[in-house]
Amino acid sequence: QVQPVESGGGLVQAGDSLRLSCVGHGQSFGSYAMGWFRQAPGKEREFVAAITWSSTNTYYADSVKGRFTISRDNAKNTVYLQMNSLKPEDTAVYYCAADLALSGWRPQRVDEWDYWGQGTQVTVSS
């Protein structure tokens, strides 16, 4: 099992950058794909980015491609989301998730992910 715990959210202005961190508590962090999702008020939770256990593959939502970068440090049990050129529409609670990513894995689907953090708020003012 892996228990994700997010940090790094806050209030920033449009155009600013922010880096989220997620520590995966558990001995098998390096075996899990990690992902970031977000949920804005009144909206469904949506996929943001994902990275496989070895960092070989990364996946991004079209809305963040070119602005956000996901990375991980398995020695620190940590996955990061570097967010640049933030926009007001990026405002949401950001959730970290973990999954074993077995055959047929579809990282964009919320129901693919086994373990979730509590979320961290990101607010981008215009």
C-alpha positions in Angstrom: 0.0 0.0 0.0 0.9 3.6 -0.5 -0.6 6.6 1.3 -0.1 9.8 -0.7 0.2 13.1 1.2 0.2 16.3 -0.8 1.8 19.7 0.0 2.8 22.9 -1.7 -0.5 24.4 -2.6 -1.3 28.1 -2.1 -2.5 31.4 -3.5 -0.6 32.7 -6.5 -1.2 35.2 -9.3 -1.8 34.4 -12.9 1.5 33.7 -14.6 3.2 32.5 -11.5 4.7 29.1 -10.8 4.1 26.6 -8.0 5.5 23.2 -7.2 3.4 20.5 -5.6 4.9 17.6 -3.7 3.4 14.3 -2.8 5.1 11.9 -0.4 4.0 8.3 -0.8 4.1 6.7 2.6 4.7 3.0 2.3 7.6 0.6 1.5 6.5 0.0 -2.1 6.4 3.5 -3.5 8.8 2.7 -6.3 6.4 0.0 -7.6 3.5 2.5 -8.2 2.6 4.8 -10.9 1.8 8.2 -9.5 -0.6 10.8 -10.7 -2.2 14.2 -10.1 -5.8 15.1 -10.5 -7.7 18.2 -9.7 -11.2 19.2 -8.8 -12.7 22.7 -9.0 -15.9 23.6 -7.1 -18.9 22.2 -8.8 -16.9 20.1 -11.2 -15.8 16.5 -11.5 -12.4 15.4 -10.6 -10.2 15.5 -13.7 -6.9 14.1 -14.7 -3.8 16.4 -14.8 -0.7 14.2 -15.1 0.8 10.8 -14.4 4.2 9.1 -14.4 5.1 5.5 -14.4 7.1 3.9 -11.6 10.4 4.2 -13.6 9.6 7.7 -15.0 9.8 6.1 -18.4 6.4 7.4 -19.4 4.5 10.6 -18.5 1.0 11.6 -19.4 -0.6 15.0 -19.4 -4.0 16.5 -19.9 -4.2 18.8 -22.9 -5.1 21.7 -20.8 -1.7 21.6 -18.9 0.6 20.2 -21.6 3.6 22.5 -22.0 3.0 24.3 -18.7 3.0 21.5 -16.1 5.7 18.9 -15.5 5.4 15.7 -13.4 8.5 14.0 -12.0 9.4 11.7 -9.2 12.3 10.8 -6.9 11.9 7.2 -5.8 14.7 7.6 -3.3 12.6 10.2 -1.5 9.2 8.5 -2.1 8.1 11.8 -3.7 6.4 12.9 -6.8 6.3 16.5 -8.0 4.1 18.6 -10.1 5.8 21.7 -11.4 3.2 24.2 -12.5 4.2 27.2 -14.6 2.3 29.9 -16.3 -0.6 29.3 -14.0 -4.1 30.5 -15.0 -7.2 31.2 -13.0 -8.8 28.1 -14.5 -6.1 26.0 -12.8 -7.7 26.9 -9.5 -8.8 23.6 -7.8 -8.0 21.1 -5.1 -5.1 19.0 -6.4 -5.0 15.3 -5.5 -2.2 12.9 -5.6 -2.9 9.3 -6.5 -1.1 6.0 -6.7 -1.7 2.9 -8.8 0.1 -0.3 -9.7 -0.7 0.4 -13.4 -1.3 -3.1 -14.5 -1.9 -4.2 -18.0 -4.5 -2.0 -19.8 -3.9 0.9 -17.4 -5.8 4.0 -18.4 -4.2 6.8 -16.3 -6.8 9.4 -17.3 -9.6 7.6 -15.6 -10.3 8.4 -12.0 -11.5 4.9 -11.2 -8.2 3.4 -12.3 -6.4 4.8 -9.2 -6.2 2.8 -5.9 -4.9 5.3 -3.4 -5.6 9.0 -2.9 -4.3 11.8 -0.8 -6.4 14.4 0.9 -5.7 17.2 -1.5 -4.0 20.6 -1.5 -5.7 23.8 -2.6 -4.3 25.8 -5.4 -5.8 29.2 -6.1 -4.7 31.4 -9.0 -5.9 35.0 -8.9 -6.3 37.1 -12.1 
